[in-house]
């Protein structure tokens, strides 16, 4: 759950002796970052959210969440134990998933076994069983986070829409939105230099101390 993943981040901060930090997250990580800021605002100096909104997503809402559902379902169908090369897996996925970058990203989790074939380094079944929970957003009843918050969206992405603005306003007091025109959902891969500039400028803004 998002609460459990946010708690993992808190444990890491505690282990490192960090009382307050700038928290940044992309996509699922962005939801975790927002959950942490809303649950524990005193630990988050400022918040940077990459191409995701504080909202529920559905496979047929046209945002791109359906692509995640599709690729997970296709990964489950792969007979990885009998695949000899990653390129075979990529060729099979390409019939259903056109985005070569996305295929390459998920196939990073396909590792060669000590014998023949491959295996997943991730808990694929666990992810598949959690997709509905990961699509959800159940933090609307919490007090608004009042630290500096920046949403960075991809100009070619559909994950953050104008219809999400109300959700953002309801949960974040001091927020701004910056769009990187030529980036898709994978902003940090598509336009790393533009994202670096935006991030640096955001970090230079004087902090608004959260509660």
C-alpha positions as a Python dict, from the first residue, in 0.01 Angstrom:
ca = {
    (1, 'X'): (0, 0, 0),
    (2, 'X'): (103, 363, -29),
    (3, 'X'): (110, 393, 350),
    (4, 'X'): (351, 99, 371),
    (5, 'X'): (578, 240, 101),
    (6, 'X'): (572, 584, 264),
    (7, 'X'): (663, 417, 593),
    (8, 'X'): (962, 257, 419),
    (9, 'X'): (1082, 604, 318),
    (10, 'X'): (1040, 725, 676),
    (11, 'X'): (1245, 432, 806),
    (12, 'X'): (1522, 518, 561),
    (13, 'X'): (1521, 881, 676),
    (14, 'X'): (1537, 766, 1037),
    (15, 'X'): (1821, 525, 966),
    (16, 'X'): (2017, 805, 797),
    (17, 'X'): (1939, 1054, 1074),
    (18, 'X'): (1754, 1288, 837),
    (19, 'X'): (1482, 1489, 1008),
    (20, 'X'): (1348, 1675, 703),
    (21, 'X'): (1414, 1615, 336),
    (22, 'X'): (1316, 1720, -13),
    (23, 'X'): (1107, 1431, -145),
    (24, 'X'): (1080, 1358, -517),
    (25, 'X'): (888, 1079, -686),
    (26, 'X'): (786, 978, -1037),
    (27, 'X'): (458, 805, -1123),
    (28, 'X'): (397, 545, -849),
    (29, 'X'): (685, 703, -658),
    (30, 'X'): (509, 1036, -691),
    (31, 'X'): (204, 896, -518),
    (32, 'X'): (426, 758, -242),
    (33, 'X'): (591, 1100, -207),
    (34, 'X'): (252, 1274, -183),
    (35, 'X'): (128, 1021, 72),
    (36, 'X'): (437, 1082, 284),
    (37, 'X'): (395, 1460, 267),
    (38, 'X'): (28, 1439, 365),
    (39, 'X'): (82, 1189, 647),
    (40, 'X'): (408, 1335, 783),
    (41, 'X'): (438, 1696, 664),
    (42, 'X'): (693, 1777, 934),
    (43, 'X'): (942, 1542, 762),
    (44, 'X'): (904, 1686, 410),
    (45, 'X'): (1082, 2016, 343),
    (46, 'X'): (935, 2039, -6),
    (47, 'X'): (777, 1804, -258),
    (48, 'X'): (851, 1734, -624),
    (49, 'X'): (599, 1515, -810),
    (50, 'X'): (674, 1391, -1161),
    (51, 'X'): (383, 1325, -1398),
    (52, 'X'): (121, 1188, -1164),
    (53, 'X'): (-179, 1339, -985),
    (54, 'X'): (-341, 1277, -646),
    (55, 'X'): (-626, 1087, -807),
    (56, 'X'): (-757, 743, -889),
    (57, 'X'): (-662, 605, -1230),
    (58, 'X'): (-853, 349, -1436),
    (59, 'X'): (-750, 128, -1727),
    (60, 'X'): (-999, 296, -1961),
    (61, 'X'): (-959, 661, -1853),
    (62, 'X'): (-723, 749, -2139),
    (63, 'X'): (-442, 866, -1911),
    (64, 'X'): (-197, 588, -1984),
    (65, 'X'): (-266, 380, -1675),
    (66, 'X'): (-419, 123, -1905),
    (67, 'X'): (-75, 75, -2061),
    (68, 'X'): (58, -35, -1723),
    (69, 'X'): (-223, -285, -1683),
    (70, 'X'): (-167, -414, -2036),
    (71, 'X'): (207, -462, -2000),
    (72, 'X'): (176, -638, -1663),
    (73, 'X'): (-78, -877, -1815),
    (74, 'X'): (153, -942, -2110),
    (75, 'X'): (453, -999, -1884),
    (76, 'X'): (258, -1264, -1695),
    (77, 'X'): (198, -1448, -2022),
    (78, 'X'): (567, -1466, -2114),
    (79, 'X'): (714, -1815, -2083),
    (80, 'X'): (1037, -1674, -1944),
    (81, 'X'): (1180, -2011, -1842),
    (82, 'X'): (1204, -2111, -2208),
    (83, 'X'): (1325, -1779, -2350),
    (84, 'X'): (1687, -1789, -2467),
    (85, 'X'): (1747, -1415, -2521),
    (86, 'X'): (1589, -1095, -2395),
    (87, 'X'): (1532, -995, -2755),
    (88, 'X'): (1282, -1282, -2782),
    (89, 'X'): (1083, -1139, -2492),
    (90, 'X'): (1100, -792, -2646),
    (91, 'X'): (973, -922, -2982),
    (92, 'X'): (676, -1088, -2813),
    (93, 'X'): (593, -778, -2609),
    (94, 'X'): (625, -555, -2917),
    (95, 'X'): (309, -716, -3058),
    (96, 'X'): (111, -557, -2776),
    (97, 'X'): (324, -268, -2642),
    (98, 'X'): (453, -19, -2900),
    (99, 'X'): (667, 193, -2666),
    (100, 'X'): (1020, 50, -2706),
    (101, 'X'): (1147, 252, -2410),
    (102, 'X'): (880, 110, -2182),
    (103, 'X'): (957, -244, -2298),
    (104, 'X'): (1328, -193, -2234),
    (105, 'X'): (1254, -55, -1888),
    (106, 'X'): (1038, -345, -1772),
    (107, 'X'): (1269, -605, -1928),
    (108, 'X'): (1549, -479, -1704),
    (109, 'X'): (1374, -694, -1443),
    (110, 'X'): (1423, -1009, -1651),
    (111, 'X'): (1739, -1188, -1538),
    (112, 'X'): (1909, -1504, -1660),
    (113, 'X'): (1875, -1806, -1434),
    (114, 'X'): (2173, -2017, -1330),
    (115, 'X'): (2050, -2287, -1567),
    (116, 'X'): (1859, -2215, -1887),
    (117, 'X'): (1601, -1948, -1940),
    (118, 'X'): (1516, -1636, -1744),
    (119, 'X'): (1328, -1536, -1431),
    (120, 'X'): (1175, -1216, -1295),
    (121, 'X'): (1363, -1032, -1023),
    (122, 'X'): (1035, -864, -922),
    (123, 'X'): (725, -1015, -764),
    (124, 'X'): (521, -996, -1082),
    (125, 'X'): (218, -1172, -937),
    (126, 'X'): (224, -945, -634),
    (127, 'X'): (228, -638, -858),
    (128, 'X'): (-54, -775, -1073),
    (129, 'X'): (-265, -844, -765),
    (130, 'X'): (-200, -492, -633),
    (131, 'X'): (-278, -295, -950),
    (132, 'X'): (-617, -179, -828),
    (133, 'X'): (-470, -56, -499),
    (134, 'X'): (-189, 122, -685),
    (135, 'X'): (-440, 294, -912),
    (136, 'X'): (-638, 423, -615),
    (137, 'X'): (-588, 737, -406),
    (138, 'X'): (-736, 738, -57),
    (139, 'X'): (-579, 1044, 108),
    (140, 'X'): (-838, 1311, 33),
    (141, 'X'): (-949, 1338, 397),
    (142, 'X'): (-607, 1447, 527),
    (143, 'X'): (-510, 1810, 597),
    (144, 'X'): (-349, 1987, 304),
    (145, 'X'): (28, 1983, 276),
    (146, 'X'): (150, 2341, 300),
    (147, 'X'): (512, 2306, 195),
    (148, 'X'): (641, 2407, -148),
    (149, 'X'): (512, 2158, -405),
    (150, 'X'): (598, 2132, -773),
    (151, 'X'): (420, 1907, -1021),
    (152, 'X'): (624, 1848, -1337),
    (153, 'X'): (425, 1704, -1627),
    (154, 'X'): (518, 1573, -1968),
    (155, 'X'): (372, 1769, -2258),
    (156, 'X'): (317, 1444, -2450),
    (157, 'X'): (181, 1258, -2147),
    (158, 'X'): (-183, 1223, -2042),
    (159, 'X'): (-123, 1127, -1680),
    (160, 'X'): (-194, 1476, -1542),
    (161, 'X'): (-498, 1647, -1691),
    (162, 'X'): (-682, 1971, -1630),
    (163, 'X'): (-950, 1767, -1454),
    (164, 'X'): (-692, 1678, -1188),
    (165, 'X'): (-637, 2042, -1091),
    (166, 'X'): (-917, 2038, -834),
    (167, 'X'): (-759, 1738, -659),
    (168, 'X'): (-424, 1914, -647),
    (169, 'X'): (-575, 2235, -509),
    (170, 'X'): (-764, 2043, -242),
    (171, 'X'): (-451, 1876, -105),
    (172, 'X'): (-158, 2111, -165),
    (173, 'X'): (-149, 2475, -54),
    (174, 'X'): (165, 2614, -217),
    (175, 'X'): (182, 2429, -547),
    (176, 'X'): (291, 2510, -899),
    (177, 'X'): (286, 2309, -1222),
    (178, 'X'): (560, 2301, -1483),
    (179, 'X'): (523, 2127, -1818),
    (180, 'X'): (812, 1992, -2026),
    (181, 'X'): (673, 2014, -2377),
    (182, 'X'): (856, 1729, -2552),
    (183, 'X'): (854, 1480, -2265),
    (184, 'X'): (623, 1184, -2233),
    (185, 'X'): (549, 1008, -1904),
    (186, 'X'): (916, 911, -1854),
    (187, 'X'): (1023, 1272, -1807),
    (188, 'X'): (1361, 1196, -1651),
    (189, 'X'): (1454, 977, -1949),
    (190, 'X'): (1300, 1193, -2223),
    (191, 'X'): (1424, 1536, -2111),
    (192, 'X'): (1679, 1495, -1830),
    (193, 'X'): (1846, 1833, -1882),
    (194, 'X'): (1518, 2025, -1882),
    (195, 'X'): (1409, 1841, -1568),
    (196, 'X'): (1741, 1920, -1401),
    (197, 'X'): (1697, 2292, -1468),
    (198, 'X'): (1340, 2291, -1335),
    (199, 'X'): (1443, 2095, -1027),
    (200, 'X'): (1739, 2324, -954),
    (201, 'X'): (1520, 2632, -983),
    (202, 'X'): (1262, 2476, -751),
    (203, 'X'): (1526, 2398, -490),
    (204, 'X'): (1646, 2759, -502),
    (205, 'X'): (1305, 2895, -402),
    (206, 'X'): (1291, 2982, -28),
    (207, 'X'): (1119, 2704, 163),
    (208, 'X'): (770, 2748, 304),
    (209, 'X'): (794, 2563, 633),
    (210, 'X'): (529, 2290, 657),
    (211, 'X'): (339, 2230, 980),
}
